Amino acid sequence: MALYFQSSVGINIESSRVSLVHLKRSFKGLCLAAHAIYPLEKDDPVEKTAETKKSINEFLKKQGISSADIFLGIRRDLTMLRYIELPLAVKENLRTTLQYEMEKYIPLPVGDIYFDCQILAEDKEANKLKVLLIGVKKEFIDQYLDNENRIVTGISGIEINSTALVNYFSCKTGAPNGDTYAIVCLGKEHLEMGLVKKKVLNYSRHVKIDKNTGSLQSLVLEEIELLRKTLGPEQVRLEVVLCGPGADNVVELLKEREDIGIRPFELSGTGIPSDILAPAYGLALKGIQKAPMGINLLPAGLRKKVSKVGYYAMFVLAGLLILSILAWGGGNLLRQKRVSDKLDSEIKQLGAEVEEINRTQARIKELENKIDAINTLYRRHVPALSVLRDLSKDIPEGAWLDRITITDKGGDIEGHADSASALIPLLAASPLLKDVAFLSPITKSKDGKEKFRIGFKVR
């Protein structure tokens, strides 16, 4: 019930403006409470940040917003975005694995960045995960967290405007049909391409527009063809949504292509007057309902604590409801209580019989377990020598084992390796082993080796 009273503000920060959307949910549904667009005129980065925070606080004060969740959207070009494939076995320890191997994907010390990741797809046949990894320098986030002219209500989350726009389309009734479509955003100085597949961002590219190197139309067509290569030949027709101030310059060109379908940027049902506010709307949705793109670059310890206002309202309404029921149906409740007391008395009389039945069932279960154990001893054994032979064959150079344990149910190994995550697919390929997975997080020893503990079962 608390969700009916949620209030959320989405704030999309661009180089020349900041867009804000305030959403509320009540018994009548989701509604647009307020929106605004503030131009940013300062050129100096420090002055521009101060101007941005001043505009945000002005909007919050004007609308009387004090307890809403606040979600910020930053520019795509401020972040480093990577699509990577990892073994399926690292799923449970994904963040820990990425933290140890971060410099493989983002060329910065892990202590200098904030990052978040999201699993986009799982391929169990290939034993692979497709993961979206986004990193950002801490300085781009910390500037909105310092105490000088800080955002008064605190911040619940930060992501890029690209993922916010995907949430706008994925959560909106009347979004582009089909599981796959492209979003083309044309700014004055940049072109941004995104591919949405099954409601998540499966491709993203940010390109600066150089007016001296060619026409905007040819650049758009070139980037669309590059995007098409990720889809494969089976995608005959690509649905495209255009947005941004430069969209009108390429609409007619794309309409001439039979393999491209232009979808209008749908605003109906939202209340916002312009597609400029769409990313801010998608950001605000994060505080109202579950969104397909769950990226949050703000570390958990720096996020605003969850507001309790909705829960308090829920308890107040529940109390009023209970009082109303008692006042209206007191007599009926008393009659139900007498029936309940009678049933309790009968249940108590049957309690002794139920306890005896439970004891009998427990004894039967104990005997069944003993029989199963005896049968197991007769018909099963673990081929320990075969397992050891396969382990010695599969463990690569540069890795060694400190301990091996083999039981009737399987076993586990501990040791050191240059890359512990690379051992999982090697062991899983063995005809004797199955269900190979890490039993504990990977740690690093003083000599730089990765210490691991891997469990398995014997086929």
C-alpha positions as CSV (number, residue, x, y, z in Angstrom):
1,M,0.0,0.0,0.0
2,A,3.0,2.3,0.6
3,L,3.6,2.5,-3.1
4,Y,0.4,4.4,-3.6
5,F,1.9,7.4,-1.8
6,Q,5.4,7.4,-3.5
7,S,6.8,10.6,-4.7
8,S,9.8,10.8,-7.0
9,V,11.8,13.5,-8.8
10,G,13.9,12.8,-12.0
11,I,16.7,15.3,-12.8
12,N,18.5,15.0,-16.2
13,I,21.7,17.1,-16.3
14,E,22.9,18.1,-19.7
15,S,25.7,20.5,-20.8
16,S,23.3,23.4,-21.6
17,R,20.2,22.6,-19.4
18,V,18.8,20.7,-16.5
19,S,15.4,19.1,-16.9
20,L,13.2,18.1,-13.9
21,V,10.0,15.9,-13.6
22,H,8.1,15.3,-10.3
23,L,5.9,12.2,-10.3
24,K,3.4,11.1,-7.7
25,R,1.4,7.9,-7.3
26,S,-1.9,7.8,-5.5
27,F,-5.1,5.7,-5.6
28,K,-5.9,7.4,-8.9
29,G,-2.6,6.1,-10.5
30,L,0.6,7.8,-11.7
31,C,0.4,11.5,-12.3
32,L,2.8,14.3,-13.3
33,A,2.9,16.8,-10.4
34,A,5.4,19.3,-11.9
35,H,8.1,19.8,-14.5
36,A,10.6,22.4,-15.4
37,I,13.6,23.1,-17.7
38,Y,16.4,25.4,-16.5
39,P,19.1,26.7,-18.9
40,L,22.7,26.5,-17.8
41,E,24.6,29.6,-18.8
42,K,28.0,29.2,-17.0
43,D,31.0,27.8,-18.9
44,D,33.3,27.1,-16.0
45,P,32.7,23.5,-14.7
46,V,32.7,24.5,-11.0
47,E,30.3,27.4,-11.6
48,K,28.1,25.2,-13.8
49,T,27.8,22.6,-11.1
50,A,26.8,25.3,-8.6
51,E,24.3,26.7,-11.0
52,T,22.8,23.2,-11.5
53,K,22.4,22.5,-7.8
54,K,20.9,26.0,-7.3
55,S,18.3,25.3,-10.1
56,I,17.5,21.9,-8.5
57,N,17.0,23.4,-5.0
58,E,14.9,26.2,-6.4
59,F,12.6,23.7,-8.1
60,L,12.3,21.5,-4.9
61,K,11.6,24.6,-2.8
62,K,9.0,26.0,-5.2
63,Q,7.1,22.6,-5.4
64,G,7.4,22.0,-1.6
65,I,9.2,18.8,-2.1
66,S,11.0,17.5,1.0
67,S,10.8,13.7,1.2
68,A,10.6,12.5,-2.4
69,D,13.3,10.2,-3.9
70,I,15.7,12.1,-6.1
71,F,17.3,10.4,-9.1
72,L,20.0,12.2,-11.2
73,G,20.9,11.5,-14.8
74,I,24.3,12.4,-16.1
75,R,25.6,12.6,-19.7
76,R,26.6,9.4,-21.4
77,D,30.0,10.8,-22.5
78,L,31.1,11.3,-18.9
79,T,31.0,7.6,-18.3
80,M,32.8,4.5,-19.6
81,L,30.4,1.8,-20.9
82,R,31.4,-1.7,-21.7
83,Y,29.6,-4.9,-22.8
84,I,31.4,-7.9,-21.6
85,E,31.0,-11.7,-21.5
86,L,31.8,-13.7,-18.3
87,P,31.4,-17.3,-17.2
88,L,28.0,-18.2,-15.8
89,A,29.6,-19.4,-12.6
90,V,30.6,-15.8,-11.5
91,K,27.0,-14.7,-11.4
92,E,26.7,-15.0,-7.6
93,N,29.9,-13.0,-7.1
94,L,29.6,-10.7,-10.1
95,R,30.5,-7.4,-8.4
96,T,33.4,-8.9,-6.5
97,T,34.8,-10.5,-9.7
98,L,34.5,-7.2,-11.6
99,Q,36.1,-5.3,-8.9
100,Y,39.2,-7.5,-9.0
101,E,39.4,-7.4,-12.8
102,M,38.1,-3.8,-13.4
103,E,41.3,-2.6,-15.0
104,K,40.8,-5.1,-17.8
105,Y,37.7,-3.2,-18.9
106,I,38.1,0.4,-17.6
107,P,41.6,1.9,-17.7
108,L,41.5,3.6,-14.4
109,P,42.3,2.5,-10.8
110,V,39.3,0.9,-9.2
111,G,39.6,3.3,-6.3
112,D,39.1,6.3,-8.6
113,I,35.7,5.3,-10.0
114,Y,32.2,4.4,-9.0
115,F,30.7,1.6,-11.1
116,D,27.6,-0.6,-11.4
117,C,26.6,-3.5,-13.6
118,Q,23.6,-5.3,-14.9
119,I,23.1,-8.8,-16.3
120,L,21.5,-8.4,-19.8
121,A,21.3,-12.1,-20.8
122,E,22.2,-15.6,-19.7
123,D,23.3,-18.3,-22.2
124,K,23.2,-21.5,-20.2
125,E,24.2,-23.6,-23.3
126,A,27.3,-21.6,-23.8
127,N,27.8,-21.1,-20.1
128,K,28.1,-17.3,-20.5
129,L,26.7,-14.1,-19.1
130,K,26.3,-10.8,-21.1
131,V,26.9,-7.9,-18.7
132,L,26.6,-4.2,-19.0
133,L,29.3,-2.4,-17.0
134,I,29.3,1.4,-16.5
135,G,32.0,3.3,-14.7
136,V,32.4,7.0,-13.9
137,K,35.1,9.0,-12.3
138,K,34.3,9.8,-8.7
139,E,34.8,13.5,-9.3
140,F,31.8,13.6,-11.6
141,I,29.6,12.2,-8.8
142,D,31.1,13.8,-5.7
143,Q,30.5,17.3,-7.0
144,Y,26.8,16.7,-6.4
145,L,27.4,15.3,-2.9
146,D,29.5,18.0,-1.2
147,N,28.1,20.1,1.5
148,E,28.5,23.4,-0.4
149,N,25.1,24.3,-1.9
150,R,24.1,20.6,-1.7
151,I,20.9,19.1,-2.9
152,V,18.8,19.5,0.2
153,T,16.8,16.3,0.1
154,G,19.6,13.9,-0.7
155,I,20.1,11.7,-3.7
156,S,18.7,8.1,-4.1
157,G,20.4,7.2,-7.3
158,I,22.5,8.3,-10.3
159,E,22.6,6.8,-13.8
160,I,23.2,7.9,-17.4
161,N,20.5,9.6,-19.4
162,S,20.7,6.7,-22.0
163,T,19.4,4.1,-19.5
164,A,16.8,6.6,-18.2
165,L,15.4,7.0,-21.7
166,V,15.2,3.2,-22.1
167,N,13.2,3.1,-18.9
168,Y,10.9,5.8,-20.2
169,F,10.0,3.7,-23.3
170,S,10.0,0.3,-21.6
171,C,7.6,1.4,-18.8
172,K,5.3,3.4,-21.0
173,T,2.1,2.2,-22.5
174,G,2.3,2.5,-26.2
175,A,6.0,2.0,-26.5
176,P,7.5,0.9,-29.8
177,N,6.2,-2.5,-30.8
178,G,8.4,-5.6,-30.8
179,D,11.2,-6.7,-28.7
180,T,13.9,-4.8,-30.6
181,Y,14.2,-1.1,-31.7
182,A,16.8,1.6,-31.9
183,I,16.8,5.0,-30.3
184,V,18.6,7.8,-32.2
185,C,19.3,11.0,-30.2
186,L,20.6,13.9,-32.2
187,G,22.1,16.8,-30.2
188,K,23.8,19.9,-31.5
189,E,27.2,18.5,-30.9
190,H,26.8,14.7,-30.6
191,L,24.9,11.7,-31.9
192,E,23.9,8.9,-29.5
193,M,22.7,5.4,-30.7
194,G,21.0,2.9,-28.5
195,L,19.6,-0.5,-29.2
196,V,16.8,-1.8,-26.9
197,K,16.3,-5.5,-26.9
198,K,13.8,-7.1,-24.5
199,K,13.5,-3.8,-22.7
200,V,17.2,-3.4,-21.8
201,L,20.0,-1.4,-23.4
202,N,22.0,-4.0,-25.5
203,Y,24.0,-1.5,-27.5
204,S,25.1,2.1,-26.8
205,R,27.4,4.4,-28.8
206,H,28.2,8.2,-28.4
207,V,29.7,10.0,-31.3
208,K,30.8,13.7,-31.5
209,I,29.4,15.5,-34.6
210,D,32.2,17.0,-36.7
211,K,30.5,19.3,-39.2
212,N,33.7,19.6,-41.2
213,T,33.9,15.8,-42.1
214,G,30.6,15.2,-43.7
215,S,26.8,15.5,-43.5
216,L,24.7,14.6,-40.5
217,Q,22.6,12.4,-42.7
218,S,25.5,10.2,-43.8
219,L,26.8,10.0,-40.2
220,V,23.4,8.7,-39.0
221,L,23.2,6.1,-41.8
222,E,26.8,5.0,-41.1
223,E,26.0,4.5,-37.4
224,I,22.7,2.7,-38.1
225,E,24.6,0.2,-40.4
226,L,27.2,-0.3,-37.6
227,L,24.3,-1.0,-35.2
228,R,22.7,-3.5,-37.7
229,K,25.8,-5.6,-37.6
230,T,25.1,-6.5,-34.0
231,L,21.7,-7.8,-34.9
232,G,22.6,-10.2,-37.6
233,P,20.9,-10.8,-41.0
234,E,17.7,-12.1,-39.5
235,Q,16.6,-8.6,-38.5
236,V,15.2,-7.4,-41.8
237,R,13.4,-4.2,-40.7
238,L,14.7,-2.0,-37.9
239,E,12.3,0.2,-35.9
240,V,13.8,3.6,-35.1
241,V,12.7,6.3,-32.6
242,L,14.2,9.7,-33.3
243,C,14.6,12.5,-30.6
244,G,16.6,15.6,-30.0
245,P,16.8,19.0,-31.7
246,G,18.4,17.6,-34.8
247,A,15.9,14.8,-35.4
248,D,14.0,16.8,-38.1
249,N,17.1,16.9,-40.3
250,V,17.1,13.1,-40.9
251,V,13.5,12.1,-40.7
252,E,12.8,12.4,-44.5
253,L,16.0,10.6,-45.3
254,L,15.1,7.6,-43.1
255,K,11.6,7.5,-44.4
256,E,12.9,6.6,-47.9
257,R,14.6,3.4,-46.5
258,E,12.4,0.3,-46.8
259,D,14.5,-1.5,-44.2
260,I,13.9,1.3,-41.5
261,G,10.6,2.0,-39.8
262,I,10.2,5.5,-38.1
263,R,8.3,5.4,-34.8
264,P,7.0,8.6,-33.4
265,F,8.2,9.8,-30.0
266,E,5.1,9.1,-28.0
267,L,4.3,11.6,-25.2
268,S,0.6,10.9,-24.6
269,G,-0.4,9.7,-21.2
270,T,2.7,11.3,-19.5
271,G,1.7,15.0,-19.4
272,I,5.2,16.2,-20.4
273,P,5.1,18.7,-23.3
274,S,8.5,17.8,-24.9
275,D,10.8,14.8,-25.5
276,I,13.5,16.9,-23.7
277,L,11.8,15.8,-20.4
278,A,11.6,12.1,-21.3
279,P,14.9,11.1,-19.6
280,A,13.9,13.0,-16.5
281,Y,10.5,11.2,-16.6
282,G,12.3,7.8,-16.9
283,L,14.5,8.8,-13.9
284,A,11.5,9.6,-11.8
285,L,10.0,6.3,-12.6
286,K,12.8,4.6,-10.6
287,G,11.2,5.9,-7.3
288,I,7.7,4.8,-8.3
289,Q,8.0,1.3,-9.8
290,K,10.5,-1.3,-10.8
291,A,12.3,-0.3,-14.0
292,P,14.0,-2.7,-16.5
293,M,17.3,-0.8,-16.3
294,G,18.5,-1.0,-12.7
295,I,21.8,0.9,-13.0
296,N,22.7,3.0,-10.0
297,L,26.2,4.6,-10.0
298,L,25.8,6.0,-6.5
299,P,27.3,3.7,-3.9
300,A,24.8,2.3,-1.4
301,G,26.4,4.1,1.5
302,L,25.9,7.5,-0.1
303,R,22.3,7.0,-1.1
304,K,19.5,8.7,0.6
305,K,17.8,6.5,3.2
306,V,14.3,5.2,2.2
307,S,11.5,7.5,3.2
308,K,9.1,6.1,5.8
309,V,6.3,8.5,4.9
310,G,4.4,6.0,2.8
311,Y,4.7,3.3,5.5
312,Y,3.4,5.7,8.1
313,A,0.5,6.6,5.9
314,M,-0.2,2.9,5.4
315,F,-0.3,2.2,9.1
316,V,-2.6,5.2,9.7
317,L,-5.0,4.0,7.0
318,A,-4.8,0.4,8.3
319,G,-5.7,1.6,11.8
320,L,-8.6,3.7,10.5
321,L,-9.8,0.7,8.5
322,I,-9.7,-1.6,11.6
323,L,-11.6,0.9,13.7
324,S,-14.3,1.2,11.0
325,I,-14.6,-2.6,10.9
326,L,-14.9,-2.9,14.6
327,A,-17.6,-0.2,14.8
328,W,-19.6,-1.6,11.9
329,G,-19.3,-5.3,12.5
330,G,-18.6,-5.8,16.3
331,G,-21.5,-8.2,16.8
332,N,-20.5,-10.3,13.9
333,L,-16.9,-10.5,15.2
334,L,-18.2,-11.7,18.6
335,R,-20.2,-14.5,16.9
336,Q,-17.1,-15.5,14.9
337,K,-15.1,-15.6,18.1
338,R,-17.5,-18.0,19.8
339,V,-17.3,-20.3,16.8
340,S,-13.5,-20.0,16.8
341,D,-13.3,-20.9,20.5
342,K,-15.3,-24.0,19.9
343,L,-13.0,-25.0,17.0
344,D,-10.0,-24.4,19.1
345,S,-11.4,-26.8,21.8
346,E,-11.9,-29.5,19.2
347,I,-8.5,-29.0,17.7
348,K,-6.9,-29.3,21.2
349,Q,-8.7,-32.6,21.7
350,L,-7.2,-33.9,18.5
351,G,-3.7,-32.6,19.3
352,A,-2.6,-35.8,21.1
353,E,-3.5,-37.9,18.1
354,V,-1.7,-35.6,15.7
355,E,1.5,-35.7,17.9
356,E,1.5,-39.5,17.9
357,I,1.1,-39.5,14.1
358,N,4.0,-37.1,13.7
359,R,6.2,-39.3,15.9
360,T,5.3,-42.3,13.8
361,Q,6.1,-40.5,10.6
362,A,9.4,-39.3,12.0
363,R,10.4,-42.9,12.8
364,I,9.4,-44.0,9.3
365,K,11.4,-41.2,7.8
366,E,14.4,-42.2,9.9
367,L,14.2,-45.9,8.7
368,E,13.8,-44.7,5.1
369,N,17.0,-42.6,5.4
370,K,18.9,-45.6,6.9
371,I,17.7,-47.8,4.0
372,D,18.7,-45.2,1.4
373,A,22.2,-44.9,3.0
374,I,22.7,-48.7,2.9
375,N,21.5,-48.9,-0.7
376,T,23.9,-46.0,-1.6
377,L,26.8,-47.9,-0.1
378,Y,26.0,-50.9,-2.3
379,R,25.4,-49.2,-5.6
380,R,27.5,-46.1,-5.6
381,H,31.1,-45.1,-5.2
382,V,33.1,-42.0,-6.2
383,P,35.9,-42.7,-8.8
384,A,38.4,-40.8,-6.8
385,L,41.4,-41.7,-9.0
386,S,39.6,-40.7,-12.2
387,V,38.7,-37.4,-10.6
388,L,42.3,-36.8,-9.6
389,R,43.5,-37.7,-13.1
390,D,41.0,-35.2,-14.7
391,L,42.0,-32.5,-12.3
392,S,45.7,-32.9,-13.0
393,K,45.0,-32.7,-16.7
394,D,42.6,-29.7,-16.5
395,I,44.5,-27.5,-14.1
396,P,46.6,-25.2,-16.3
397,E,50.2,-24.1,-15.8
398,G,50.5,-21.2,-13.3
399,A,47.8,-22.7,-11.1
400,W,48.3,-25.2,-8.2
401,L,46.1,-26.9,-5.6
402,D,46.6,-26.7,-1.8
403,R,43.8,-29.0,-0.8
404,I,41.5,-31.6,-2.5
405,T,38.4,-33.1,-0.8
406,I,36.3,-35.9,-2.4
407,T,33.1,-37.3,-0.9
408,D,30.2,-39.4,-2.0
409,K,28.3,-36.3,-3.0
410,G,31.2,-34.5,-4.8
411,G,34.2,-32.5,-3.7
412,D,36.0,-29.2,-3.6
413,I,39.4,-27.8,-4.3
414,E,41.4,-24.9,-3.0
415,G,44.4,-23.3,-4.5
416,H,46.0,-20.4,-6.4
417,A,45.9,-19.3,-10.0
418,D,46.6,-16.3,-12.3
419,S,42.9,-16.1,-13.2
420,A,40.6,-18.1,-11.0
421,S,37.5,-17.4,-13.1
422,A,39.2,-19.1,-16.1
423,L,39.2,-22.5,-14.2
424,I,35.4,-22.8,-14.1
425,P,34.9,-23.5,-17.9
426,L,37.9,-25.9,-17.9
427,L,36.6,-28.0,-15.1
428,A,33.0,-27.9,-16.3
429,A,34.2,-29.4,-19.6
430,S,35.3,-32.6,-17.8
431,P,33.1,-35.6,-18.5
432,L,33.4,-36.6,-14.8
433,L,32.5,-33.3,-13.2
434,K,29.3,-31.2,-13.1
435,D,27.8,-28.2,-11.2
436,V,31.2,-26.6,-11.0
437,A,31.0,-23.2,-9.1
438,F,32.9,-21.0,-6.7
439,L,32.2,-21.8,-3.0
440,S,33.6,-18.5,-1.7
441,P,34.7,-15.1,-3.2
442,I,38.0,-14.8,-5.0
443,T,40.8,-13.2,-2.9
444,K,44.4,-12.1,-3.9
445,S,47.5,-13.3,-2.1
446,K,50.7,-11.3,-1.5
447,D,52.3,-12.6,-4.7
448,G,49.4,-11.4,-6.9
449,K,47.9,-14.9,-7.4
450,E,44.1,-15.3,-7.0
451,K,43.1,-17.7,-4.2
452,F,40.0,-19.7,-4.9
453,R,37.8,-22.4,-3.6
454,I,35.7,-24.4,-6.2
455,G,33.1,-27.0,-5.6
456,F,31.9,-29.8,-7.9
457,K,29.8,-32.9,-8.1
458,V,30.8,-36.2,-9.8
459,R,28.7,-37.5,-12.6
